[in-house]
């Protein structure tokens, strides 16, 4: 259940009390629910939610009107794959060990505000090495202590010892802090215990590391790590709690095992095969494929001296992932917008839109992936991802038509969250 939005004190901009009524004059309203654009519309926001969308007419005298009549207005964007509460990727594979819990909290607060300013008013935070850091960040945003997007948080990763969700690459006698290993599991029973522990600490959903990772030393993306029984145990606990599970999975075998186990979504899906695509379609599962990320890793990784193993694995997965994306799109699989922001700098999330169009989506489909489709994956369709009555008044405005050039979404003019102007 989505938590109530908290009032944000926007910097250097007028703010409007959520309890009041705010009108927005949208010159061009992009409606992803119906796949259309409505010109010259009036949105009435009451108590933070959309109360009505009508043709433009002058609102009552004395009311607050936000004039976006020369702009394109969309629902607030959703990124289904971010890591806000981590230090970010660097050439040092032991970077996570260089930052205290307190420092990560400050970094997370900065990343949350940067993400919100970029127009992403909702995110699925799919893991932090400090096991509960993203849960704490979510709660800080909900309280109004930190300005950021609405956050669905998973806590730490469910992973095997030394697997793709661990800090790896150190000497064998180095001790990793306990809060970085809250989701390390050894069998199905242990998986059920650790999943229950994450829910008891406030996780909204669960993230499995089904295969090795591009960015984890001594793991291979194509290698399955969690067993199907372990993944099924996680799904059963989540289902019993009215929640759900997503799986990091690059390799074809790990993808199919995770889908058979009942996960709602697959992250990366880099080496997905035709059987995996068909299974995802049959199961109604979502794929979120970070098809921009490979170019960033190749460019910055080579420049900054990331390890040869990481660069090799990135080369082996990038183009395969993009071809899999195109195949999945043609097959009608549900594709949600997920970027792996945190590997590259937060705030650049929208760069992925043009890659999605390049590999087969229309601009409207790309926008839907980050609005209606992502909201469906979260289970929050009644609250976010659209601007029809009843939804939160989360919206962004851009100066150029994103349906003519989807890269317009990389330059956000204004952001509103819960009826409040953020920027």
Secondary structure as UniProt FT lines:
FT   TURN            11..12
FT   TURN            18..19
FT   STRAND          21..31
FT   TURN            32..35
FT   STRAND          36..46
FT   TURN            47..48
FT   STRAND          49..55
FT   TURN            61..62
FT   STRAND          64..75
FT   STRAND          77..82
FT   TURN            84..85
FT   TURN            93..94
FT   HELIX           95..98
FT   HELIX           101..117
FT   TURN            118..119
FT   STRAND          120..125
FT   TURN            131..132
FT   HELIX           133..143
FT   STRAND          150..153
FT   STRAND          158..160
FT   TURN            161..162
FT   TURN            164..165
FT   TURN            172..173
FT   HELIX           178..180
FT   TURN            182..183
FT   STRAND          184..185
FT   HELIX           188..200
FT   TURN            201..202
FT   STRAND          206..209
FT   TURN            217..218
FT   TURN            221..222
FT   HELIX           228..240
FT   TURN            241..242
FT   STRAND          245..249
FT   HELIX           252..261
FT   STRAND          265..268
FT   TURN            270..271
FT   HELIX           274..283
FT   STRAND          286..288
FT   TURN            291..292
FT   HELIX           293..304
FT   HELIX           308..331
FT   STRAND          334..336
FT   TURN            342..343
FT   TURN            346..347
FT   TURN            349..350
FT   HELIX           351..358
FT   TURN            359..360
FT   HELIX           363..369
FT   TURN            370..371
FT   HELIX           372..378
FT   TURN            381..383
FT   TURN            389..390
FT   STRAND          395..398
FT   TURN            402..404
FT   HELIX           406..410
FT   STRAND          414..417
FT   TURN            418..419
FT   STRAND          420..421
//
